[in-house]
Amino acid sequence: MQIKKKTDIEAVLDNFSSLAQWDDVGRKFYLVFDDRKRGGQWTLMNYPENRFSVHGLGEDYIDDNELFFEEYDSVVSFLWSNRAAFNAAVKPTTVSV
């Protein structure tokens, strides 16, 4: 599921569990993709109460805490700003035989 238009983000968020991996310890779904601005990785997380958060980690930095998106529009803006890296992370891979 790729983000081509801003309206695609709603489908991504509604179907996040089918795109992400499950963290049994943290009880959340998560997806890791490149942080192209800081040269590291973003981890976008979705908790059972449908709250989204993000955390950044790189060679030269680590965010102190998860940033919880209080507004739906905030997570939409985040994904729109990072859509190329998100799309690269969820792009289906083809295996040649």
C-alpha positions, 0 to 999 in steps of 0.5 A, a space after each residue: 500500500 503506497 502513499 501517492 495522494 494525501 487521501 491514501 494515508 487514511 487507508 494506510 492508517 486504517 490498515 496499519 496492522 497489515 503493513 506492520 510487525 507486531 511487538 508482543 512485549 510493547 503490545 503495539 504494531 510498528 513499522 521502521 523506515 528511513 529518516 532521510 532528514 537526519 540519516 537514521 530511522 523512524 519507527 512508527 507505532 500503533 497501539 491497540 487504542 489506535 494511538 500513533 507515535 513515532 521515535 527516531 534513532 540514528 548513528 548520531 542521535 536518539 529521540 528521548 521519548 516516543 512522540 505521540 500524535 495527539 491529532 489525527 492531522 499530525 500523523 497524516 502530516 508526518 506520513 505525507 512528509 515522509 511518504 517516499 521513505 515510507 513507500 520504500 519500506 512497504 514496497 513489495 519485493 520481487 524475488 527472481 528465480 
